[in-house]
Every structure is written in C-alpha cells, then in structure tokens.
Amino acid sequence: MDKALFIAMSGAKHNMLAQANRANNLANLSTTGFRADFEQSRSMGVYYGDGQPTRAYAMTESPRADFTPGAMIATNNPLDVAIQGQGFFAVQAPDGSEAYTRAGNFAVDVNGMLRTENGLPVLGASGPINIPENKKIQVGTDGTISIISDDQGPEGMVEAGQIRLVNPDLETLEKGDDGLFRRRDGLTSLPAAEVTIRSGMLEGSNVNAIDEFTQILSLSRQYEMQVKVMKTAEENSASSAQLLQMS
C-alpha cells in the first residue's frame, strides 16, 4: 500500500490530538487558576537500519503549560486568595503526594479542614490545615491564616495556620491529567518567602479564547488536507489495480 496513506493518516491523527488539546483549553476558559497547554508538532523520521530515514511522520505533543498569570477577579470572600506573580499553592493530591495549583478558591469543610474547590486538602508547614470554628477569618499576604474565635472579640485574633506557598523552577514542573503540577524529580519544594497573595481575589484562567479558536480552525483545515491526501492515495491505488488487471 502507498506509504503516503500512512503518512497522511499519521498527520490526521495528530491533528485530532492537537485539536483535543486546544478544545480542552477552551473548555477551561472560566476555570480558576487554569494554565493553558501549549501544542506543537514535529517530524519523526522512520528508520530501517543504518542510513537516512525512509520517510517522516508528524507527531503532536504538549511540551509544557503556559505560565502567564491570569486576570485578577475580586470576590471579597476572605477564603478566596490569588498569588501575585509567580508561585503556587501546595495541596495534597488524592494519591497522597504533594502537588501545586494556582486555584485559590478555598473553603472549610465540616471537619474544619481547609480544602480546594475540588476537595483537595491545602497544605501548611506541617501538613493539611485545620481551622477552628470562628466568627471571622483573615488571610495575610504571606499566607498566614488568622481567626477570631466565637467567644472572643477583635483583640483575640490568633494564628490558625499558614498556607504553604512555593516557587519551584518552572522547567522542573509537569502538568498531570488532573490539572495539578508536580516536580518531575518527585521531590517537594520548600516554602518561598518571596511569594505573596491577595485575599478576596481569584486568578482567572489565562486561556485566550480568540487564539485557541483560531488554532482550532487552522488545525481543522490541516486535517482536511490530510484526508485529501488519503483520498488521493486511495484513488492512485485503485488506478494501479486497474492497470494490473488490464495487463
């Protein structure tokens, strides 16, 4: 069978994967703290023994996420916090490992544990943060959580914990299927004093809707071109078979 058919098939397949990547970005246009995923294509040579490649296939991959900060959104909720500049919140993933996120829409569950919107425990200096019952809560720029107990006045404000803010090298991070970031070496990051947050604010997604939609249209046109090549290969194969029958 014509090798062009396999080359076009490979290109069409990876065009679909690239479209899925862009579609996922668009789907998270309103997701708090979401980081868009880049998509790129490169050629992969096919080798049979020594020498030059017989042909090249296209391969689509997502090398890393876009770490450009998103827009700040005011909520006036004291448990909504946004990181200013670079940095991450440390959370506990479902498998017990440490992971990082930019989503700061936190809440306290019925057991007093501070959790992310999707239920992950927020980590402090010595593990998950538990907050006693209170009538007022305040989060400082360094992540310190202060509360006023139900039976005390303003003068009774005490520290209940501190959100662990980290700032690992972005080159060492990889994004998982769950949307959380982790270090490739499996290690944890130390608290970073230079990371500051703003209370009563949330960071929006950094997805550019116009750019993502434009890329999806471009990938759709590329997919159509690959299908045309496959159709041409099929027609050539049929013509060759007809010539062989005539001979």
N, C-alpha and C positions, 0 to 999 in steps of 0.2 A: 504493500500500500504506500501511496505517496507520503514522503516524510513531511511535506508541507502541511498535511492534515493534522499530524501530531503537534507540529509547532503552533498552528492556529488554535488547536484545541487547548494547548497549554496556556496560550495567551488569553483565550476567552475565560478559562477557569480562574486565572489570577486577576483578570479584570473584575470578575464577580467578587473575589475576595476583597479587592480594593474598594469596591462599592459597598460591601458589608461594613468595612472599616469606617468609611465616610458616613454611612447611614447611622451607625452607632453614635458617631459624634453628634449628628443632627438630633438623634433621639434624646441626647443628654444636654440639649441646649439650655434647659432650665434646671439642671441638676446642680445643687450647691457644691462649689469647690471642684467641679469636674475639670479634668485636664484632657484636652483633645489629643487623639493619637495621630501621629504622622503616618503617612503611607508612601512607599517608594517602590520602584520596580528596577530590576537589574537583570542582565542576561546571564544565563548559566550555560557554559559550554558542555557538550556531551562528548566524552572521550571514550574511545575504544582502543586501549593500549597506548603506546607512545605516539607522540606527534601532535598535530593540531586537532582541535575539536571538529567533529563531523558537522555539527550544527549547533545552534544555541537556542535554548528555551528561555522564556520570560519567567521571572519569579517576583512576586509581590511580597513585601514584608513590612512590618511596623517596627522601625528601629528604636523609637523612643516616643515619649509623650511630649507635648508642648507645655512647657512650664511657665508660660507667660501668665502673670496674675490676671484674674478676672475682675469684673467691676464690683465695687462695694455697694451693698444694699442695706439700708437702715431698717431695723426691725424693732428697736427699743426693747427687745427681750434680753434680760441680763445673762441668760444662758446661751444666747447666740453670740459667737465670737468669730472674728476673722483675723487671719495673720496678715501683718503688714510686710510686704516684700517677700523674701524667700523664707522657707521653713515649713514645718509640718507638725501636726498633732500626732502624738503616739497613741495607738489604740491596740487592743488585743483582738487578733483575728479569731474566727471560730475554731481554728486548729490549735489555739493557744500561743501562736507565735506573735511577735511584735510586728506591726505594720504601721504605715503612715498615711495620713489623709489631710486634705485641705478643707474638708467639710466640717464646719464648726457649729452646726445646729444641734446642740446637746440638750439632753433632758434628764431628769432624775426619775428613776423607776420607783416602784412601790417599796423596794428594799433599800432605797437611799443611794443606789449606785448611779454614778454619772455615766450616761451612755450616749452614743451617737444616734442619729435618726433611725438607722437600721439595726440598733440594738447592741452594738459593739461597746465593751467597756472602755472608757477613756483612762489612760494610764497616767499615774503621777510618779513621784520619786520612788515609791516602794510598791507599786502595783496599782490595781484599779482604785479609783477614788470613790469613797463613800461620804455622803453629805448628810449630817443630822437634820432632823426636822427644824425648820426655821421660818421666820416671817419675812426675812429679806436676805438676798444673796447678791454678791458683787464679785466680779472677776477683774483683777488688775491687769495691767499691760504685760506683766511678766508671767501671767497665768495663775497667779495666786487667787484662790477662792476664799472669800471672807463671808461669814454669815452672822446674823443676829438671831439668837435663839428665841423661841416663842415667849419665854418668861423673862426676857431681858430688854433693856432699852438700847438706844443707839450707842451708848458708851460700852455696851457689852459685845461689840463686834470682835469675833475671833477668826483665826485662820483654820479652814477646814481641809485644806489640801492645796496642791499646786499642779496644774496641768503640765505634763512634760512636753516641752517644745524642743524640737530637734532640727538640725540643719545639715543633713548629710550631703556629700558631694553628689550632685545630680547625675553625674556619669556612672555612679555606682548603683543607681536605682533602676528597678524594673517594675512594670505595672502588671499586676495579676489579672486574671479573669474576673475577680471580684471588685475590680476598680481600685484596690489598695496598692500602695507602693511598698516595696521591700528592698533591702540591700541584696545584691547578687551574692555576696560572700556569706550571707546568713547571719551576720553579726548585727548587734543593736547599736544605735547611735547614742552618744552622750547628750545630756541636756545642753542646749545652746542659749547662753545668756543674751546673745545679740538678737534673738527672735522676739518680737513683740506682737501683741494682739490688741484688737479693739473690741470692747464689749458692746452689745446692742447692734452689731453689724454682722452681715454674712457676705461671703465672697461668692459671686455668681460663677457660672461656667465661663470658660474662656473660648468657647466654640464660636467661630464666626460663621453665621448661618449662610450668608451670601457666598463666601468662599467654599464652604462644604457643598452647597447646592451646585455651584459652577463645576466643581471637580466631579460630582456625580454625573452631570450631563456629559462632561468630557469622557469619562470612563464608559458611559453608555455608548457613545459614538465609537470608541475603540473596540468595544465588544461587538458592535455591528460589523466593523471591518474584519474582525477575526472570523465571524460567521460567514462573511462573504468569501474569505479565503478557503474556508472548509467547503463551501458550496462549489467553488471553482475546482478544488481538488477532487471532489466527487464527480463533477462533470468530466474532468480530464480522465479519471479512472474509467468512467463509462465509455468514453470515446476510445480509449485504449483497448478495452474489452471488445468493442465492436470491430475495431480494426483486426484484432486477432481472430475473431470469428470469420471475417471475410477472407483472411489468408488461409 
